[in-house]
Amino acid sequence: MEWSRRSFLSAAAALPAAPVALAAMSRPQPSASADSFEPWLQVDPTAIAANAREIARLAGGRPVIAVVKNNAYGLGVRLVGEILRDIDDIAACAVVTPGAAHELADVGLDKPILLMARVEDADAEALVRRGVRLSTVDESTGAQIERIARRVGDPIPVHAYLDTGMSRLGVPFRRATEFLVSLGSGGAAIIEGTFMGFAEEDEFDAMQLARFADVARDARRAGVSIGALHAASSHALFFRQEALLDTVRPGLVVYGAYPAGARDTDAASLTPAFRLRARVARVTRLEAGDGVSYGQNYVAERPTWVATLPVGHADGYPRRAVEGCEVLIGDRVYPVIGAVSASHTIVEVGEEPSVRVGDEAILMGPDHPAIHPNEIAERAGISVYDVLMHLSARLPRRV
Ligand SMILES: *Cc1c(COP(=O)(O)O)cnc(C)c1O
């Protein structure tokens, strides 16, 4: 019989399709076995604990609110929630979606959870009942807090988010004193904290901080209790000592990456808390003139070995890694060549086939300077925030 499309389809029709599909559905997790050729993300609790210690030191012992937004900067919010639960240097966590707040509560994080976002009433009430702190994203949030407090029958702890110049979220600074006085004296809210975010532009930050200090001073003079002041993200921890205030609120540094410009300082030693890993799926020899991947951007000038890694930009490895990034296999790094496709990355091995199918590769992590997330960001010409936050939520996680 000729092997045609029709015979393939009729052969497939003869297979017991339903039981196969059911078996696949009942499989608990994407394969994360040690021998799997699926790429995976390894998360390192020890590194997160060490980073938390460094942050607490940089913050001069002030309490640390760890920002775990955007799936904990790509690492996985549930997993990171479980890790932070046991780290005493982290006093609280902050998120930007109700879903993430619930996930943290679900893993039993027994630290305050701050939600820095607008939420609808139904979500707000459910969150408040679980102890999550709402923020004021504009003046109308004052009325929402009153509604929720009435429903739950008690004043609720909140954080007053003020807009001192980002024009993103918060009560605009020009009307903030009035707002704080009204919120603080209305009986519905207990203002546990008052906060702002910086634009991370040197002179402008100084002006923002001055605006914030003015509002805080005026509100307190008016007799309102406005709780702990916080403003410092990772950048301010390194570059704006006077903004550390009562408590700090960093994200990026928790996961071991440096804000722009901070890696060259020796103010702190952070450890990337994750590794993007995969196992070599193919090793082959190219002849002179053979090209690699979409666009054939790479053409071998002389015979050379190349290795294929089954991990690509759909998993979060940057497309632009082809502009100078390297991959660690064994104790050597190999340059990325050709193109990073959705699920594949190819590296040049060289004249000797020093890499074998099944060898473990690390595309990002703390193990070599070339694969440090900040180095990847620099070589690929992208933001280090993108390097972390684009890690796919579908990657199997291993601790
Ligand atoms: C993201 C975010 C942070 C943390 O910023 P990093 O630069 O990651 O430290 C702090 N505060 C707010 C309001 C944020 O949105």
The ligand as a Gaussian input file, in Angstrom:
#p B3LYP/6-31G(d) Opt

LIG

0 1
 C        6.925000      46.747000      40.210000
 C        6.727000      47.639000      41.354000
 C        7.658000      47.663000      42.401000
 C        8.931000      46.845000      42.391000
 O        9.796000      47.345000      41.417000
 P       11.256000      46.722000      41.168000
 O       11.888000      47.666000      40.235000
 O       11.034000      45.392000      40.540000
 O       11.928000      46.604000      42.465000
 C        7.379000      48.471000      43.474000
 N        6.264000      49.246000      43.506000
 C        5.361000      49.255000      42.517000
 C        4.167000      50.136000      42.629000
 C        5.557000      48.467000      41.404000
 O        4.660000      48.470000      40.420000

